[in-house]
């Protein structure tokens, strides 16, 4: 089991560019989510999904899009990058089984927007 | 709006000291309180506390959930330099509806343990 994987590990963008952060899990988890982490602010939820075809907004969704066409993949799209989106992004997944609130995290993507 | 608050935001101790980290929560349909440790990479799971398991212990770490006070503490005894990390607290809702996996995180407590 690879668990939760994210690509790329690092990325530098210029203001206005778009890109997609990839996230995949091989644990057949129904729930997947994207967080951003900024110094002193913990993890803030961007978007989440409770299954293929179902997504919803979290606390800080502006400037980001998601889709969930398969159980395994949950890509995060930055539509037009801004310096305020410089952050570390984590993808996480969890199941509906016992302990379902426990989320497993990917290794993160460090994004810098110039 | 769901909210989780941790205190202190940072803490500096020496090896051997005992520390207590605090977490308070306001979450609609609360089900569980989770603690994670983060060392320069992804958070790793420590404990999950629910109404059916309000006290957990693993080695030098222990945690208690106080559902009346809507709070939790994480204790670390005989601290070591390897305990230096960000400790994150998160609260999650009940299984109903579509928000069952949605965690609300606190700001984190940065713990630094000096030799």
Interface residues (C-beta under 8 A of the other chain):
Chain A: X30 X31 X33 X35 X40 X41 X42 X43 X44 X45 X48 X50 X54 X56 X58 X90 X94 X96 X99 X100 X101 X102 X103 X104 X105 X106 X107 X108
Chain B: X4 X6 X9 X31 X32 X34 X41 X42 X43 X44 X45 X48 X88 X90 X92 X95 X98 X99 X100 X101 X102 X103 X104 X105 X106 X107 X108
